[in-house]
Amino acid sequence: MRVKRRSRHRKVVKFYSTCFGFREPYKVLIDGTFVHHLLVHQLLPADDALRELLSASRAPPLLTSKCVVAELRRLGKSHSEAFDAAQLVATASCEHDKVVSAVDCILSLVGDKNPEHYFVATQDSDLRAKLREVPCVPVIYGLKNSLFIEQPSVQQRQFAQLDEEKRIHMEKSEFKKLLKASSEGKTSVNGNAPGVAEKSKFKRNRAKGPNPLSCKKKKPKPQPSAAQNQFRAQRPMARQSERGLGSGREAPKTVVKQRQQADGPMKKLQTTVGRCLMDLHN
């Protein structure tokens, strides 16, 4: 089960890296609810747990904001440990003159397109629902003593697909410029200059004949002697006399070959039937 979960998380991280340009070291923005969850379930050290979750080569830096720390202070003794732990984490500049809620602060840090490429870790279900509508925000949450990454939402997948189509296809303004340049004769519609072939043709120097150094020289054939010529002349007569023998003579090779060809399909049939029977027996 852990192997399947890890492969799913790795695919999610790859999706955000490929479509939205997330690179190591990954930055994880955490709120007070997530800090409290880490302390309650002893998921410490947190940077090692997140490094294993993201399958990263090094521990990701953890970030919070002054508004999140102020909210933990207001919660009192029940979250005193979380407040002390949050003070040890680096703070992201939220640029709020007055302290706002942690949800509003994190949404302002993320913005419309998450330019800082934050992984947002929270246990707040309302905040997670709002972050799903932002195109490129991966969400991390905890469940007991395990951490999970949410699968990309439908809005995020549609945004990634549209963004890819925009990069592939040419805009109208660019196409008009290309048509104008082609009408003036500077370039063709395909983007090549006039008189230039679309694909360069390379001529290979092919060999005109075999390499004379790698060829064997022809050897002269030895001339047969008079005795060999006489033996060859008598050989056909001996064959004719052998053919005139009775039924004890051997069958010609052509007849043997025809019998083998006729017996071949029967042997194949026997082997296939035997296999079928063996399969039924097994």
VENWOHU-V514423 format. One record per residue. RES is the residue in one letter. SS is DSSP state (@ for helix, = for strand, . for the rest). OMEGA is omega as a letter, one per 30 degrees, with the letter a starting at -180 (NA if undefined). NEAR is the number of other C-alpha atoms within 12 Angstrom. Layout:
# VENWOHU-V514423
RES;SS;OMEGA;NEAR
RES;SS;OMEGA;NEAR
This chain:
# VENWOHU-V514423
M;.;l;7
R;@;l;13
V;@;l;10
K;@;l;10
R;@;a;21
R;@;l;22
S;@;l;19
R;@;l;22
H;@;l;30
R;@;l;24
K;@;l;22
V;@;l;33
V;@;l;36
K;@;l;23
F;@;a;26
Y;@;l;35
S;@;a;25
T;@;a;17
C;@;a;28
F;@;l;29
G;.;l;21
F;.;a;27
R;.;l;23
E;.;f;23
P;.;l;23
Y;.;l;31
K;=;a;36
V;=;l;43
L;=;a;45
I;=;l;48
D;.;a;47
G;@;a;42
T;@;l;34
F;@;l;42
V;@;l;42
H;@;l;33
H;@;l;30
L;@;a;34
L;@;a;25
V;@;a;19
H;.;l;19
Q;.;l;18
L;.;a;24
L;.;f;20
P;.;a;18
A;@;a;33
D;@;l;29
D;@;l;21
A;@;l;28
L;@;l;37
R;@;l;28
E;@;l;26
L;@;a;38
L;@;a;40
S;.;a;27
A;.;l;26
S;.;l;16
R;.;a;19
A;.;l;22
P;.;l;29
P;=;l;26
L;=;a;34
L;=;l;36
T;=;l;41
S;.;a;38
K;@;l;34
C;@;l;35
V;@;l;41
V;@;l;37
A;@;l;28
E;@;l;28
L;@;l;31
R;@;a;22
R;@;a;19
L;.;l;18
G;@;a;15
K;@;a;12
S;@;a;14
H;@;a;25
S;@;l;22
E;@;l;24
A;@;l;32
F;@;l;32
D;@;l;21
A;@;a;30
A;@;l;35
Q;@;l;26
L;.;a;17
V;.;l;26
A;=;a;21
T;=;l;27
A;.;a;28
S;.;a;20
C;.;l;26
E;.;l;16
H;.;l;19
D;.;l;10
K;.;a;12
V;.;l;19
V;.;l;21
S;.;a;24
A;@;a;32
V;@;a;33
D;@;a;24
C;@;a;32
I;@;l;41
L;@;l;31
S;@;l;26
L;@;l;35
V;@;a;34
G;.;a;22
D;.;a;19
K;.;l;24
N;.;a;27
P;.;a;19
E;.;l;26
H;.;l;31
Y;=;l;39
F;=;a;44
V;=;l;43
A;=;a;40
T;.;l;38
Q;.;a;29
D;.;a;26
S;@;l;19
D;@;l;15
L;@;l;30
R;@;l;30
A;@;l;21
K;@;a;26
L;@;l;37
R;.;a;29
E;.;l;27
V;.;a;33
P;.;a;31
C;.;l;40
V;.;l;50
P;=;a;44
V;=;l;44
I;=;l;39
Y;=;a;34
G;=;l;33
L;=;a;18
K;.;a;17
N;.;l;17
S;=;l;23
L;=;a;33
F;=;l;32
I;=;l;36
E;.;l;36
Q;.;l;27
P;.;a;33
S;.;a;26
V;@;l;16
Q;@;a;20
Q;@;l;28
R;@;l;25
Q;@;l;18
F;@;l;24
A;@;l;27
Q;@;l;19
L;@;l;16
D;@;l;18
E;@;l;16
E;@;l;14
K;@;l;13
R;@;a;12
I;@;a;10
H;.;a;13
M;.;l;14
E;.;a;13
K;@;a;11
S;@;l;11
E;@;l;14
F;@;l;17
K;@;l;14
K;@;l;19
L;@;l;23
L;@;l;19
K;@;l;17
A;@;l;20
S;@;l;19
S;@;l;15
E;.;l;14
G;.;a;16
K;.;a;19
T;=;l;21
S;.;l;22
V;.;l;21
N;.;l;17
G;.;a;21
N;.;l;18
A;=;a;18
P;.;l;17
G;.;a;12
V;.;l;14
A;.;a;13
E;.;l;14
K;.;l;9
S;.;a;8
K;.;l;8
F;.;l;6
K;.;l;6
R;.;l;7
N;.;a;7
R;.;a;7
A;.;a;8
K;.;a;8
G;.;l;10
P;.;l;10
N;.;a;9
P;@;a;10
L;@;a;8
S;@;a;8
C;.;l;9
K;.;l;9
K;.;l;8
K;.;l;6
K;.;l;6
P;.;a;6
K;.;l;6
P;.;a;7
Q;.;l;9
P;.;l;11
S;.;a;10
A;@;a;10
A;@;l;11
Q;@;l;13
N;@;l;12
Q;@;l;13
F;@;l;14
R;@;l;15
A;@;a;13
Q;@;a;14
R;@;l;14
P;@;l;13
M;@;l;14
A;@;l;14
R;@;l;13
Q;@;l;11
S;@;l;13
E;@;l;17
R;@;a;16
G;.;l;13
L;.;a;13
G;.;a;10
S;.;a;9
G;.;a;9
R;.;a;11
E;.;l;14
A;.;l;16
P;.;a;12
K;@;a;10
T;@;l;11
V;@;l;12
V;@;l;13
K;@;l;13
Q;@;l;13
R;@;l;15
Q;@;l;14
Q;@;l;14
A;@;a;13
D;@;a;14
G;@;l;14
P;@;l;13
M;@;l;14
K;@;l;14
K;@;l;14
L;@;l;13
Q;@;a;14
T;@;l;14
T;@;l;14
V;@;l;14
G;@;l;14
R;@;l;14
C;@;l;13
L;@;l;12
M;@;l;11
D;@;l;10
L;@;l;9
H;@;l;8
N;.;NA;7
